[in-house]
Amino acid sequence: MPAFTLYGARGSSNTDRVRLTLAEGGIKDYEVVFLNLQNGEQRSEEHIKRNPWGKIPVLVTSGNLTLYESRPISKYLAKKYAIPLLPADTDLEAVALFDQAQSIETLYFAEPAGKISFEKFLKPILGLPVNEAAVTEAMRSLETFCDVTERHLNQHSYMAGDEFSLVDIYYIPLVQRLFVCGYGEVITGRKALGAWWERCINRPAIKEMLAADKAAAPAAFSKKS
């Protein structure tokens, strides 16, 4: 019996955030159940019992812990399996800087990048019209974020300091999605930010998972014009 089950969806950046964490830790003793979001399986009565918000991912352990939201799931797994992605609890400065970096990702990156992904990736799949004004507004916020982050990365190798951490993993799925949507220049057009991205995606476990996913669903990884 696997240690836990991860309920997610193929192509879901939130699901991939958890999968990347597990890949970094080399954790394989789990089951993945992919829900079909287009068919509304995330809103089924069975899934609502796991997550009352009707979203993915959800983690259910063999000990009957049910946990949802990708970042808390990732942090729980990193701690449970001692994956070296978190600062030591006794290093209060490092913990504070990690928490700060985590807040920056959630507040200043995930919101505009997620909006671009929704408009330019998900809506075309669903046959819905793209709100170009929303994309333009999101791009303005994203450009500001990237300018500030470029200055940070001129001084540090990674988002929470000089060591690769869980915060860097938080970014990877949505940055990958920006490339798919044709907005990769916002990352590669900045020297320090582009170098950070190369360091992240060339980590062996991450490189292996992204390559496997691309081979399994190449259309989801191809650049859009």
C-alpha positions as CSV (number, residue, x, y, z in Angstrom):
1,M,0.0,0.0,0.0
2,P,1.5,3.4,-1.0
3,A,2.3,5.9,1.8
4,F,-0.1,8.4,0.3
5,T,-2.2,9.3,-2.7
6,L,-1.9,12.5,-4.6
7,Y,-5.0,13.7,-6.5
8,G,-4.2,16.1,-9.2
9,A,-4.5,16.7,-12.9
10,R,-2.2,16.5,-15.9
11,G,-0.9,19.8,-17.0
12,S,-1.9,21.4,-13.6
13,S,0.8,23.8,-12.4
14,N,-0.4,23.3,-8.8
15,T,-0.1,19.5,-9.1
16,D,3.3,19.8,-10.7
17,R,4.5,21.9,-7.8
18,V,4.0,18.9,-5.5
19,R,5.4,16.4,-8.0
20,L,8.6,18.5,-8.4
21,T,9.0,18.4,-4.6
22,L,8.7,14.7,-4.6
23,A,11.1,14.3,-7.5
24,E,13.7,16.4,-5.7
25,G,13.4,14.0,-2.7
26,G,13.4,10.9,-4.9
27,I,10.1,9.8,-3.3
28,K,8.3,7.1,-5.2
29,D,6.2,5.4,-2.6
30,Y,2.9,7.1,-3.6
31,E,0.1,6.9,-6.0
32,V,-1.1,9.6,-8.4
33,V,-4.7,9.9,-9.4
34,F,-5.3,12.3,-12.3
35,L,-8.7,13.8,-12.4
36,N,-10.3,15.1,-15.6
37,L,-10.9,18.7,-14.9
38,Q,-12.7,19.3,-18.3
39,N,-15.2,16.7,-17.2
40,G,-15.6,18.3,-13.8
41,E,-14.3,15.4,-11.8
42,Q,-12.8,17.9,-9.3
43,R,-16.4,18.9,-8.4
44,S,-17.7,15.4,-7.8
45,E,-19.2,14.6,-4.5
46,E,-16.3,12.2,-3.8
47,H,-13.7,14.9,-4.4
48,I,-15.6,17.6,-2.5
49,K,-15.2,15.4,0.6
50,R,-11.4,15.6,0.1
51,N,-11.4,19.3,-0.7
52,P,-14.5,21.4,-0.1
53,W,-13.3,24.0,-2.6
54,G,-13.4,21.4,-5.4
55,K,-9.8,22.0,-6.5
56,I,-6.6,20.0,-6.9
57,P,-4.1,18.9,-5.7
58,V,-5.1,16.9,-2.6
59,L,-2.9,14.6,-0.6
60,V,-4.5,11.7,1.4
61,T,-2.1,9.7,3.5
62,S,-2.4,6.1,4.6
63,G,-2.9,7.5,8.1
64,N,-6.0,9.4,6.9
65,L,-4.5,12.9,6.8
66,T,-6.1,14.9,4.0
67,L,-4.3,18.1,3.0
68,Y,-5.0,20.5,0.1
69,E,-3.3,23.5,-1.4
70,S,0.0,22.8,-3.2
71,R,2.4,24.9,-1.1
72,P,1.3,23.4,2.3
73,I,1.4,19.9,0.8
74,S,4.9,20.5,-0.6
75,K,6.1,21.9,2.7
76,Y,4.6,18.9,4.6
77,L,6.3,16.4,2.3
78,A,9.7,18.2,2.5
79,K,9.5,18.1,6.3
80,K,8.2,14.5,6.5
81,Y,10.8,13.1,4.2
82,A,13.6,15.4,5.2
83,I,14.0,16.7,1.7
84,P,16.7,19.4,1.9
85,L,14.6,22.2,0.6
86,L,13.8,24.1,3.9
87,P,16.0,26.0,6.3
88,A,16.6,24.6,9.7
89,D,14.0,25.6,12.2
90,T,16.8,26.8,14.5
91,D,18.1,29.2,12.0
92,L,15.6,32.0,12.6
93,E,17.2,34.4,10.0
94,A,17.0,31.8,7.2
95,V,13.5,30.9,8.2
96,A,12.4,34.5,8.1
97,L,14.0,35.0,4.7
98,F,12.4,31.8,3.4
99,D,9.0,33.0,4.6
100,Q,9.6,36.4,3.0
101,A,10.5,34.8,-0.3
102,Q,7.5,32.5,-0.1
103,S,5.2,35.5,0.4
104,I,6.7,37.3,-2.6
105,E,6.1,34.3,-4.9
106,T,2.5,34.1,-3.8
107,L,1.6,37.8,-3.8
108,Y,3.7,39.2,-6.6
109,F,4.3,36.4,-9.1
110,A,1.7,33.7,-8.9
111,E,-1.2,36.1,-9.3
112,P,-0.2,37.7,-12.6
113,A,1.5,34.6,-14.0
114,G,-1.6,32.5,-13.1
115,K,-3.8,35.0,-14.8
116,I,-1.7,34.8,-18.0
117,S,-1.8,31.0,-17.8
118,F,-5.6,31.1,-17.4
119,E,-6.2,33.4,-20.3
120,K,-3.6,32.1,-22.8
121,F,-3.4,28.4,-21.9
122,L,-6.6,27.2,-20.2
123,K,-9.2,29.4,-22.0
124,P,-8.2,28.2,-25.5
125,I,-8.4,24.6,-24.3
126,L,-11.9,25.3,-23.1
127,G,-12.9,27.2,-26.2
128,L,-13.4,30.4,-24.3
129,P,-12.4,33.9,-25.6
130,V,-9.2,35.4,-24.3
131,N,-9.4,38.6,-22.3
132,E,-6.4,40.4,-23.8
133,A,-6.9,43.4,-21.5
134,A,-6.5,41.1,-18.5
135,V,-3.3,39.7,-20.1
136,T,-1.8,43.2,-20.7
137,E,-2.6,44.2,-17.1
138,A,-1.0,41.0,-15.7
139,M,2.1,41.5,-17.9
140,R,2.6,44.9,-16.4
141,S,2.6,43.4,-12.9
142,L,4.8,40.5,-14.0
143,E,7.4,42.9,-15.6
144,T,7.5,44.8,-12.3
145,F,8.0,41.6,-10.4
146,C,10.8,40.5,-12.8
147,D,12.6,43.8,-12.5
148,V,12.7,43.7,-8.7
149,T,13.6,40.0,-8.7
150,E,16.5,40.6,-11.2
151,R,18.1,42.9,-8.6
152,H,17.7,40.3,-5.9
153,L,19.2,37.6,-8.1
154,N,22.2,39.8,-8.9
155,Q,23.0,39.4,-5.2
156,H,21.8,35.8,-4.6
157,S,21.7,32.6,-6.5
158,Y,18.1,31.6,-5.6
159,M,14.9,33.1,-4.5
160,A,15.3,32.6,-0.7
161,G,19.1,33.1,-0.7
162,D,22.1,31.2,-2.0
163,E,20.7,27.7,-1.7
164,F,18.0,26.0,-3.9
165,S,14.8,25.7,-1.8
166,L,11.2,24.9,-1.9
167,V,10.4,28.5,-2.9
168,D,12.3,28.0,-6.2
169,I,10.1,24.9,-6.8
170,Y,7.0,27.0,-6.2
171,Y,8.0,29.1,-9.2
172,I,8.9,26.4,-11.7
173,P,5.5,25.2,-13.0
174,L,4.1,28.7,-13.8
175,V,7.4,29.9,-15.3
176,Q,7.2,26.8,-17.5
177,R,3.7,27.8,-18.4
178,L,4.9,31.3,-19.4
179,F,7.2,29.7,-21.9
180,V,4.4,27.6,-23.3
181,C,2.3,30.7,-23.7
182,G,5.0,32.5,-25.5
183,Y,6.1,34.8,-22.7
184,G,9.5,33.2,-21.9
185,E,11.3,36.4,-22.8
186,V,10.2,38.0,-19.5
187,I,12.5,35.5,-17.8
188,T,15.3,34.9,-20.4
189,G,15.5,38.6,-21.3
190,R,17.0,39.3,-17.8
191,K,20.5,38.0,-17.3
192,A,20.2,37.0,-13.6
193,L,16.7,35.7,-13.8
194,G,17.5,33.7,-16.9
195,A,20.6,32.2,-15.2
196,W,18.4,31.3,-12.1
197,W,16.0,29.5,-14.4
198,E,18.8,27.5,-16.1
199,R,20.1,26.5,-12.7
200,C,16.6,25.3,-11.6
201,I,15.6,23.3,-14.7
202,N,19.0,21.7,-15.0
203,R,18.8,20.1,-11.6
204,P,18.8,16.3,-12.4
205,A,15.5,15.4,-10.8
206,I,13.7,18.4,-12.2
207,K,15.2,18.0,-15.6
208,E,14.2,14.3,-15.7
209,M,10.6,15.0,-14.6
210,L,10.1,17.9,-17.1
211,A,11.5,15.8,-19.9
212,A,9.3,12.8,-19.1
213,D,6.2,15.1,-19.0
214,K,7.2,16.7,-22.3
215,A,7.5,13.3,-23.9
216,A,4.2,12.2,-22.5
217,A,2.3,15.4,-23.6
218,P,4.5,17.3,-26.0
219,A,1.6,19.7,-27.0
220,A,1.4,21.1,-23.5
221,F,5.1,22.1,-23.6
222,S,5.4,23.5,-27.1
223,K,5.8,27.2,-27.5
224,K,2.8,29.1,-28.7
225,S,3.3,31.9,-31.2
